[in-house]
Amino acid sequence: MLILLLGYVYFRLAGEAYALVSIGLISFAAVAQFAPAMLGGIFWKSGSRRGALAGLAAGFGVWIYTLLLPALARSDWLPRSFLEDGPFGIELLRPLALFGLAGLDQITHAMIWSMMANAGAYVAVSLFDTQSADEHRQASLFVDVFRRDGGGARLWRGTASVPDLHAVLARFLGAEAADALFARYARARGRTWPDRALEADADLVHAVEMQLASAIGASSARIMVAAVAKEEALTIDEVRELLDEASQVVAYSHQLEQKSRELEQATRELQAANERLTELDRMKDDFISTVTHELRTPLTSIRAFAEILLDRPDLDVGERQRFLGIITRETERLTRMINQVLDLAKLESGKAEWTLSEVDVRALIDDAVASTSQLFKEKGIALEARIAPDLPPVAADRDRIMQVLLNLLSNAAKFCDRPDARVRIAARIADGHLRIDVADNGPGISARDRETIFEKFRQVGDTLTAKPQGTGLGLPISRQIIEHFGGHIWVESAPGRGSTFSFTLPLQPPRAGQDQPALAAA
């Protein structure tokens, strides 16, 4: 009667503007507004009651605006300008061409916009809403109905009679179907059907209810089973058991998540270690190539001049002396390179011998300058020393510090190849440490190479053309020595502006038992 009354009221309001079939289509468009909530309730567990109500409100609002109000406007209950110009003259809000969507029939146009508003509001509100416990339980029962394996039976507790259950099932499905179900149930328990000793448990009750639901519906099946089965409420202990199991599942899930994060971290660390090993392997190959080349050069010279002396016994005495001098220098050069490799190996293995004593810094620098003066003179490089007065002695191995100074001075001489080349060595006290600087006006070092030059197996420059002579182990060895005594070594440089190599040493020796700095050559 209500539907007929509403249809009559609509007919009186709309007059003859619509045929009966149009009225039916408008009604179907209204009924279709229930579809998003129904489908969401079946297939989407996150849907909420407030989301469904919001979707229905939005959908019916658009349905009224795009279908009902235009019908009233055509029947002169509303001004015609509402259809042609939209409310308040806003053309984008014309009910028959909402937001400019034109060219469609009225029903299709209304269905598109109403379904978009309905589904959009349903999804949006559900996503930002929090489901109640009842909503979550109902959603799980409906959405996962085919995934549950006896899940409903686990929560049932009570007593039932096997003959009563069989009679109810036979009444609606027939005796053959009932016998088949009870026979399967009996076989699963090692019995045969019929068997008077067979007892009804939760699984049998649930199975009977599911079979009845397929014939008479879930609600009716629930009522019929409840009529023959006396169901008891879960006890507090059983509820607590269920909660404990749920808590264990949550805790196990958290443990899996933690293990997953730890595994990801371990994977990243292994990847970084693998990349580092790959880089070290490449550096090792470069080092072997460099050392092999550098060792071959003096060996080639020694062999060549030795063969000349052997093949020409009548060689002029002056030439013979010159060739012997070259052989001697190349031998010394070869010895220095081999000693560098051995020094680095001893330093890294911790087997190097250290002789700790009070070192007079001024005398040490004077000796280093004297030892390299001939090298600077031959290359035409001006060498200047600036030593602060009253420098206190430092506790270190004098020979090792001399090795560092000679390496820095020889490197400065090697790279200064300009006409006005000059090198300055300075010593002073800074921040409670002895600081020594060796500065040159050579080509300088780029920012990306400032740390590379202190790494073993590394040399700055092109491997085939521009790489300077030497093994490239002088600076790594110098870093090992300085850091062993608690100091620090670094370089300040810029391309075209020369370089300043600096290192510091503590003025007081480390106390007995104090850990020595790590011997790390990056």
Secondary structure in CASP SS format (residue, H / E / C, confidence):
PFRMAT SS
TARGET T0000
AUTHOR 0000-0000-0000
METHOD secondary structure of the structure
MODEL  1
M C 1.00
L H 1.00
I H 1.00
L H 1.00
L H 1.00
L H 1.00
G H 1.00
Y H 1.00
V H 1.00
Y H 1.00
F H 1.00
R H 1.00
L H 1.00
A H 1.00
G C 1.00
E C 1.00
A C 1.00
Y C 1.00
A C 1.00
L H 1.00
V H 1.00
S H 1.00
I H 1.00
G H 1.00
L H 1.00
I H 1.00
S H 1.00
F H 1.00
A H 1.00
A H 1.00
V H 1.00
A H 1.00
Q H 1.00
F H 1.00
A H 1.00
P H 1.00
A H 1.00
M H 1.00
L H 1.00
G H 1.00
G H 1.00
I H 1.00
F H 1.00
W C 1.00
K C 1.00
S C 1.00
G C 1.00
S C 1.00
R H 1.00
R H 1.00
G H 1.00
A H 1.00
L H 1.00
A H 1.00
G H 1.00
L H 1.00
A H 1.00
A H 1.00
G H 1.00
F H 1.00
G H 1.00
V H 1.00
W H 1.00
I H 1.00
Y H 1.00
T H 1.00
L H 1.00
L H 1.00
L H 1.00
P H 1.00
A H 1.00
L H 1.00
A H 1.00
R H 1.00
S C 1.00
D C 1.00
W C 1.00
L C 1.00
P C 1.00
R C 1.00
S H 1.00
F H 1.00
L H 1.00
E H 1.00
D C 1.00
G C 1.00
P H 1.00
F H 1.00
G H 1.00
I C 1.00
E H 1.00
L H 1.00
L H 1.00
R C 1.00
P C 1.00
L C 1.00
A C 1.00
L H 1.00
F H 1.00
G H 1.00
L C 1.00
A C 1.00
G C 1.00
L C 1.00
D C 1.00
Q H 1.00
I H 1.00
T H 1.00
H H 1.00
A H 1.00
M H 1.00
I H 1.00
W H 1.00
S H 1.00
M H 1.00
M H 1.00
A H 1.00
N H 1.00
A H 1.00
G H 1.00
A H 1.00
Y H 1.00
V H 1.00
A H 1.00
V H 1.00
S H 1.00
L H 1.00
F H 1.00
D C 1.00
T C 1.00
Q C 1.00
S C 1.00
A H 1.00
D H 1.00
E H 1.00
H H 1.00
R H 1.00
Q H 1.00
A H 1.00
S H 1.00
L H 1.00
F H 1.00
V H 1.00
D C 1.00
V C 1.00
F C 1.00
R C 1.00
R C 1.00
D C 1.00
G C 1.00
G H 1.00
G H 1.00
A H 1.00
R H 1.00
L C 1.00
W C 1.00
R C 1.00
G E 1.00
T E 1.00
A E 1.00
S C 1.00
V H 1.00
P H 1.00
D H 1.00
L H 1.00
H H 1.00
A H 1.00
V H 1.00
L H 1.00
A H 1.00
R H 1.00
F H 1.00
L H 1.00
G C 1.00
A H 1.00
E H 1.00
A H 1.00
A H 1.00
D H 1.00
A H 1.00
L H 1.00
F H 1.00
A H 1.00
R H 1.00
Y H 1.00
A H 1.00
R H 1.00
A H 1.00
R C 1.00
G C 1.00
R C 1.00
T C 1.00
W C 1.00
P C 1.00
D C 1.00
R C 1.00
A C 1.00
L C 1.00
E C 1.00
A C 1.00
D C 1.00
A H 1.00
D H 1.00
L H 1.00
V H 1.00
H H 1.00
A H 1.00
V H 1.00
E H 1.00
M H 1.00
Q H 1.00
L H 1.00
A H 1.00
S H 1.00
A H 1.00
I H 1.00
G C 1.00
A H 1.00
S H 1.00
S H 1.00
A H 1.00
R H 1.00
I H 1.00
M H 1.00
V H 1.00
A H 1.00
A H 1.00
V H 1.00
A E 1.00
K E 1.00
E E 1.00
E C 1.00
A C 1.00
L C 1.00
T C 1.00
I H 1.00
D H 1.00
E H 1.00
V H 1.00
R H 1.00
E H 1.00
L H 1.00
L H 1.00
D H 1.00
E H 1.00
A H 1.00
S H 1.00
Q H 1.00
V H 1.00
V H 1.00
A H 1.00
Y H 1.00
S H 1.00
H H 1.00
Q H 1.00
L H 1.00
E H 1.00
Q H 1.00
K H 1.00
S H 1.00
R H 1.00
E H 1.00
L H 1.00
E H 1.00
Q H 1.00
A H 1.00
T H 1.00
R H 1.00
E H 1.00
L H 1.00
Q H 1.00
A H 1.00
A H 1.00
N H 1.00
E H 1.00
R H 1.00
L H 1.00
T H 1.00
E H 1.00
L H 1.00
D H 1.00
R H 1.00
M H 1.00
K H 1.00
D H 1.00
D H 1.00
F H 1.00
I H 1.00
S H 1.00
T H 1.00
V H 1.00
T H 1.00
H H 1.00
E H 1.00
L H 1.00
R H 1.00
T H 1.00
P H 1.00
L H 1.00
T H 1.00
S H 1.00
I H 1.00
R H 1.00
A H 1.00
F H 1.00
A H 1.00
E H 1.00
I H 1.00
L H 1.00
L H 1.00
D H 1.00
R C 1.00
P C 1.00
D C 1.00
L C 1.00
D C 1.00
V H 1.00
G H 1.00
E H 1.00
R H 1.00
Q H 1.00
R H 1.00
F H 1.00
L H 1.00
G H 1.00
I H 1.00
I H 1.00
T H 1.00
R H 1.00
E H 1.00
T H 1.00
E H 1.00
R H 1.00
L H 1.00
T H 1.00
R H 1.00
M H 1.00
I H 1.00
N H 1.00
Q H 1.00
V H 1.00
L H 1.00
D H 1.00
L H 1.00
A H 1.00
K H 1.00
L H 1.00
E H 1.00
S H 1.00
G C 1.00
K C 1.00
A C 1.00
E C 1.00
W C 1.00
T C 1.00
L C 1.00
S E 1.00
E E 1.00
V E 1.00
D C 1.00
V H 1.00
R H 1.00
A H 1.00
L H 1.00
I H 1.00
D H 1.00
D H 1.00
A H 1.00
V H 1.00
A H 1.00
S H 1.00
T H 1.00
S H 1.00
Q H 1.00
L H 1.00
F H 1.00
K H 1.00
E H 1.00
K H 1.00
G C 1.00
I C 1.00
A E 1.00
L E 1.00
E E 1.00
A E 1.00
R E 1.00
I E 1.00
A C 1.00
P C 1.00
D C 1.00
L C 1.00
P C 1.00
P C 1.00
V E 1.00
A E 1.00
A E 1.00
D C 1.00
R H 1.00
D H 1.00
R H 1.00
I H 1.00
M H 1.00
Q H 1.00
V H 1.00
L H 1.00
L H 1.00
N H 1.00
L H 1.00
L H 1.00
S H 1.00
N H 1.00
A H 1.00
A H 1.00
K H 1.00
F H 1.00
C C 1.00
D C 1.00
R C 1.00
P C 1.00
D C 1.00
A C 1.00
R E 1.00
V E 1.00
R E 1.00
I E 1.00
A E 1.00
A E 1.00
R E 1.00
I E 1.00
A E 1.00
D C 1.00
G C 1.00
H E 1.00
L E 1.00
R E 1.00
I E 1.00
D E 1.00
V E 1.00
A E 1.00
D E 1.00
N C 1.00
G C 1.00
P C 1.00
G C 1.00
I C 1.00
S C 1.00
A H 1.00
R H 1.00
D H 1.00
R C 1.00
E C 1.00
T H 1.00
I H 1.00
F H 1.00
E C 1.00
K C 1.00
F C 1.00
R C 1.00
Q C 1.00
V C 1.00
G C 1.00
D C 1.00
T C 1.00
L C 1.00
T C 1.00
A C 1.00
K C 1.00
P C 1.00
Q C 1.00
G C 1.00
T C 1.00
G C 1.00
L C 1.00
G H 1.00
L H 1.00
P H 1.00
I H 1.00
S H 1.00
R H 1.00
Q H 1.00
I H 1.00
I H 1.00
E H 1.00
H H 1.00
F C 1.00
G C 1.00
G C 1.00
H E 1.00
I E 1.00
W E 1.00
V E 1.00
E E 1.00
S E 1.00
A C 1.00
P C 1.00
G C 1.00
R C 1.00
G C 1.00
S E 1.00
T E 1.00
F E 1.00
S E 1.00
F E 1.00
T E 1.00
L E 1.00
P E 1.00
L C 1.00
Q C 1.00
P C 1.00
P C 1.00
R C 1.00
A C 1.00
G C 1.00
Q C 1.00
D C 1.00
Q C 1.00
P C 1.00
A C 1.00
L C 1.00
A C 1.00
A C 1.00
A C 1.00
END
